[in-house]
Amino acid sequence: MADIAKIMQEIKRGVAEMIDEERVFNLIKNFYEKGENFYVKAGFDPTAPDLHLGHSVVLTKMAFLQKHGAIIQFLIGDFTGQIGDPSGKSATRKKLDKEQVLKNAKTYEEQVFKILDPEKTIIMFNSKWCNELGAAGVIELTSTFSVARMLERDDFEKRYKAGNSISISEFMYPLLQGYDSVAMKCDIEMGGTDQKFNLLMGRTLQRIYNTGKEQAVIMMPLLEGLDGVNKMSKSLGNYIGVTDAANDMFAKTLSISDELMWRWYELLSTKTSDEISKLKEAVTNGTYHPKKAKEDLAFEITQRYHGKDLAELALTEFNNIHAKNELPTDIAEYEMNAPAWIVEALAFCKLCPTNSQARRDISANAVSIDQQKINDEQLKLEAGEYVLQVGKKKFARLKVK
């Protein structure tokens, strides 16, 4: 018999807040005692074409639930995506056209199966029932909630007090997200902590529409990005995309701090809580080096998205460059005429964005030619082949003719 308490311990790991934990327990219990599956919903508005590890926090938890009876209802909000989720926004979002929404939705659909079991996942689009709702259905939906209740929502309240515009369509967003739960008859809805208002709306509307269910809610925290401070975000550039090359994914993971590493273990690793606790204990008593712990995490993440072979190649490549001071196997090649001024060469080979940055990098002792540091910004390269390097990760092969 499955240890339900132990399974619940793993489900709660890293969770920011769980509403109706008893329901979650009973769903797991019924699966093991009666073989009954339950339905877990998570919605993604396809407003960007790529997932990153921040998105995968929720997906990783759902993948665990799939092992214990969950059928995942992966909802692509192709209808609500054209409105735009106002959560955390200080202004009305620009609408996406339908063609762009569908293009982005297709990308999400391809990427999500890097994490979820496709045999236990149903891809759904909310245009199916939102289009069928009709004017009468929309009016009925709006009657379930008051403007005063909407303005209790933190971001709406701030914008209202600041005199900033709030469109009626934005009031519709949480109602439509809640109605998704009615249409999908889900047992659990998952999302980030910034989604709490919308997630609770699903519980409310399931009760109002007499679905016979009142979904539990599991909220996951927002993952800190590579800087260890801000949430992982493409706009901040502190992210790892699930489509990043294996070498980049591996190297970026190794660049995080030791403190952040344990946070990532908690939210991204498929290791059990007990296994992670043992790793921490081993690091504390000196039998397991923090660098090895981070390397193992990087390998696990890279293997998840690229497979074992590419993860092993990424490990080898990283060690060649950083541990053995060897060159990467794949270096971009460029050609210039002699004499090639090193400052211009660095910019031409895309190792530095500008000549000014090239000068700063040379002054900072960050530039090497054929693995030898240089500090002369007036250096001219005569005919020959050179390997230029800036920092530890940027390489180019330059042929000077």
C-alpha positions, -999 to 999 in steps of 0.1 A, spaced: 0 0 0 13 34 -9 24 57 19 0 86 13 15 107 41 49 104 24 34 113 -10 18 143 5 51 154 20 66 154 -15 36 172 -29 39 199 -3 77 203 -9 84 238 -21 47 247 -22 40 284 -13 3 277 -3 -22 249 -5 -59 254 -1 -79 224 8 -51 200 16 -76 174 28 -91 172 -7 -57 166 -22 -51 139 4 -84 122 -4 -78 123 -42 -45 105 -38 -60 81 -13 -89 73 -37 -65 66 -65 -46 40 -46 -76 25 -29 -102 26 -58 -81 33 -89 -98 67 -95 -79 93 -115 -83 130 -107 -78 160 -129 -53 188 -124 -55 220 -143 -28 245 -151 -34 273 -176 -8 290 -198 -16 321 -218 5 318 -249 19 353 -248 55 342 -254 69 314 -275 93 298 -250 91 282 -216 119 287 -191 128 269 -159 106 293 -140 76 279 -158 88 244 -151 83 247 -113 46 241 -117 51 215 -145 76 195 -124 51 193 -95 24 182 -120 47 155 -134 50 142 -98 12 142 -94 9 122 -126 28 94 -109 0 93 -82 -32 94 -102 -34 128 -118 -45 134 -154 -31 168 -163 -53 192 -181 -28 215 -197 -49 245 -207 -36 268 -235 -56 300 -231 -60 308 -268 -91 328 -260 -81 345 -227 -46 351 -242 -61 376 -265 -72 396 -234 -40 393 -215 -37 384 -178 -36 416 -158 -19 399 -128 9 421 -115 5 446 -144 3 483 -138 -12 490 -172 -36 474 -197 -17 448 -218 -15 450 -255 -37 424 -272 -22 395 -292 -37 387 -326 -52 353 -330 -25 341 -354 3 350 -330 -16 333 -301 -20 300 -320 17 301 -332 28 305 -296 4 279 -284 19 253 -308 53 260 -293 41 255 -258 24 222 -268 57 209 -282 78 220 -252 55 208 -223 61 171 -231 98 176 -221 84 175 -186 49 159 -185 39 124 -195 20 127 -227 0 96 -219 -14 113 -189 -19 148 -203 -48 164 -221 -40 195 -241 -70 218 -240 -79 252 -256 -103 275 -238 -117 289 -270 -138 257 -272 -161 267 -244 -155 305 -243 -167 308 -279 -198 287 -270 -206 308 -240 -223 335 -260 -236 369 -250 -262 355 -225 -236 332 -209 -211 361 -205 -237 383 -189 -246 355 -165 -209 350 -157 -204 387 -149 -234 386 -126 -216 362 -103 -191 388 -91 -193 425 -81 -170 453 -91 -162 459 -54 -149 423 -51 -128 428 -82 -112 459 -68 -101 439 -38 -76 424 -61 -42 440 -53 -31 450 -87 -66 464 -97 -68 483 -64 -34 499 -69 -42 509 -105 -76 523 -94 -62 544 -66 -35 557 -89 -61 567 -115 -47 543 -141 -69 527 -167 -86 493 -161 -105 479 -190 -137 459 -186 -120 431 -205 -94 428 -177 -123 423 -152 -134 395 -175 -100 377 -173 -103 362 -138 -140 353 -145 -131 335 -176 -101 317 -160 -125 307 -132 -151 295 -158 -123 273 -173 -125 253 -141 -162 250 -144 -159 237 -180 -130 214 -173 -145 200 -140 -110 199 -125 -102 187 -90 -70 208 -85 -57 239 -101 -21 249 -100 -3 282 -106 21 308 -92 15 328 -61 7 358 -83 -23 339 -96 -41 335 -62 -71 357 -70 -77 339 -103 -72 304 -87 -98 311 -60 -122 324 -86 -123 288 -100 -134 274 -66 -160 301 -63 -175 296 -98 -175 258 -95 -197 262 -64 -219 288 -80 -224 267 -112 -232 235 -91 -204 214 -107 -203 191 -77 -167 200 -72 -147 227 -55 -111 225 -67 -82 225 -43 -55 250 -51 -17 245 -51 4 276 -55 41 274 -63 65 302 -56 82 322 -84 116 308 -91 146 331 -86 167 335 -117 204 332 -123 210 364 -103 195 348 -72 174 380 -65 147 386 -91 122 361 -104 133 343 -135 123 364 -165 132 367 -201 130 405 -199 156 405 -171 178 380 -190 183 359 -159 166 328 -173 174 293 -187 150 284 -215 139 248 -219 151 250 -255 185 264 -246 214 243 -260 226 216 -237 260 232 -232 244 266 -223 219 250 -199 246 231 -181 270 261 -178 243 285 -168 231 262 -140 267 259 -127 268 297 -126 242 300 -98 252 306 -61 255 277 -36 226 291 -17 203 293 -48 214 258 -57 194 243 -28 163 264 -38 166 250 -73 170 214 -59 138 219 -39 117 233 -68 132 216 -99 148 183 -89 130 150 -91 150 137 -61 130 131 -30 131 154 1 150 128 20 176 125 -8 181 162 -9 184 164 29 212 137 27 230 158 0 228 189 22 241 169 52 270 155 31 280 190 20 278 203 56 301 175 69 325 179 40 320 145 22 302 160 -8 317 192 -24 292 220 -32 306 222 -67 298 185 -72 263 190 -59 258 219 -83 273 198 -112 248 170 -104 219 194 -104 231 208 -138 234 173 -152 199 164 -140 183 195 -155 202 191 -188 194 154 -191 157 162 -186 155 184 -216 183 169 -238 188 133 -228 217 116 -211 241 116 -240 240 154 -246 241 160 -208 273 139 -207 288 159 -236 279 192 -219 297 180 -187 328 170 -208 327 203 -227 324 223 -195 353 205 -179 374 209 -210 370 246 -210 369 254 -173 388 227 -156 414 216 -182 415 250 -199 409 234 -233 390 249 -262 353 241 -270 347 218 -299 324 242 -318 338 277 -323 324 303 -348 349 313 -375 355 347 -390 379 363 -415 395 397 -416 423 414 -436 457 421 -421 465 439 -401 436 433 -378 433 457 -348 424 435 -318 397 460 -306 379 458 -340 385 421 -342 367 414 -309 337 434 -321 338 419 -356 338 384 -341 308 393 -319 328 387 -287 321 423 -276 291 445 -286 312 476 -292 348 488 -296 345 505 -262 335 473 -245 364 455 -262 388 481 -247 373 477 -213 376 439 -215 412 441 -225 419 466 -197 401 441 -173 425 413 -184 395 393 -197 409 388 -233 431 360 -245 446 351 -278 455 314 -282 448 311 -245 474 338 -236 461 369 -218 468 402 -235 466 438 -222 477 458 -253 446 474 -269 468 487 -298 478 451 -308 476 444 -346 472 408 -358 492 399 -389 483 370 -413 475 338 -395 448 320 -375 440 329 -339 416 318 -312 401 349 -295 385 345 -261 367 369 -238 360 357 -203 354 320 -198 326 314 -222 331 335 -254 353 321 -282 359 328 -318 384 316 -344 398 344 -365 416 339 -399 436 370 -408 444 372 -445 
